[in-house]
Amino acid sequence: MGETHAPGTVRPGGRTARTRAAALRAASDILVEKGFTGLDLAEVAGRAKVGRTTVYRRWGSAAGLVVDLLADLSVPPLPDGPADTFEDALRANALTVRERLADARQGPLFKAVVAAATCDARAAEALRRFHRVRVAEWRPCVRRAAERGEVPHGTDAGEVAVAVSAPLYHRLLAGFGPLDEAAADRSARAAAAAARAGAYVR
């Protein structure tokens, strides 16, 4: 028997790669226009000019498409240069997160991933995997802050990342206030103050 794969997990070449790219582009366009609830596989097939059977067989569901879109997303790393203070480093990171979430294509994708993760195990795992990669990017600035004595040793980088990012994701998902640079600055200042006080020590 041939090997089977979960929808969106194969990275083919040639014509199949072009079919995949066209379908993902169509799915991304629909997410921008209609959001996750408007992502329909038949419409994806029509816009991508590929067979419906191909789309249904390859991805199986809207959540499967979203998982593949997230895997295909090219996310530049967070700034890792030296900063004057821990708060400066968090502010630079927060501004980068805000820029990603405010992006016309990445914002709708992140909304869709969160929505899909509430009802699809593959999407939930993809979101956790994405989060683990992002948390790893925060470790250097937290480690340097601990070495400089700005935060207690044992400060958890994952907790710091959540503290900075969560208010920005809340604004994206709930529409609670503008997703602007001022919001990123407040988030960084609040997280830095809590970290200095030892709130994220494990």
C-alpha positions, -999 to +999 in steps of 0.1 A: +000+000+000+012+035-007+021+059+021-006+083+032-001+118+045-022+142+065-036+170+043-010+197+035+020+178+048+036+168+014+060+191-003+058+181-039+077+195-070+068+203-106+031+207-116+019+195-082+039+223-065+024+249-089-011+235-081-004+238-043+010+273-047-021+284-067-045+269-041-027+285-012-027+318-029-064+315-035-070+305+001-049+335+013-070+358-008-102+344+005-090+348+041-082+384+035-116+390+019-139+368+040-121+354+070-120+318+081-157+312+080-157+322+043-129+298+033-146+273+011-127+245-007-148+247-038-141+284-042-104+278-036-105+253-065-123+277-087-100+306-081-069+285-084-082+268-115-076+234-102-099+204-098-122+203-068-112+167-062-076+177-060-083+203-034-105+180-013-081+151-015-051+171-006-064+193+022-097+178+032-110+209+050-106+246+055-085+239+086-062+217+065-056+246+041-049+269+071-024+245+085-005+244+052-006+282+049+009+286+083+036+260+075+043+280+043+045+313+061+079+330+059+083+349+092+115+370+097+131+364+130+128+388+159+155+414+163+185+399+181+209+428+182+221+444+214+197+467+232+204+493+259+179+477+283+156+448+286+126+470+281+142+483+248+146+447+236+110+439+245+098+470+227+117+461+196+101+426+197+067+440+204+069+463+174+079+433+152+049+413+165+026+442+159+039+446+124+032+409+116-003+410+131-012+442+113+000+429+079-028+426+054-021+389+048-005+376+080-032+391+102-061+372+086-040+341+086-033+343+123-070+349+130-078+318+109-053+296+126-067+305+161-102+299+148-092+265+133-073+255+164-105+255+184-120+227+164-092+209+146-064+190+162-039+195+133-044+233+135-040+233+173-007+214+169+005+237+141-003+267+164+016+252+193+046+244+170+046+280+157+045+293+193+075+271+203+096+284+174+087+320+183+094+315+220+129+303+212+135+337+196+128+354+229+153+335+249+185+354+240+171+388+252+157+373+285+191+355+291+210+387+285+187+407+308+193+381+336+230+383+331+229+421+334+208+418+366+177+434+350+155+405+357+158+375+381+176+344+370+150+318+361+128+342+343+108+322+318+112+334+282+079+318+272+060+337+299+076+369+288+067+363+251+031+357+261+030+388+283+042+410+254+023+393+226-011+384+242-024+420+244-016+425+207-032+392+197-063+403+218-065+435+198-063+415+165-088+389+175-113+410+195-109+444+178-102+458+213-085+491+204-061+500+176-032+476+168-007+504+167+028+512+179+015+527+211-002+494+220+031+476+214+050+501+236+025+497+265+026+459+262+065+459+263+066+483+293+040+463+313+058+430+306+092+445+315+079+458+348+064+424+357+096+406+347+117+429+368+094+421+398+099+384+393+064+376+380+077+352+354+103+332+374+098+295+373 
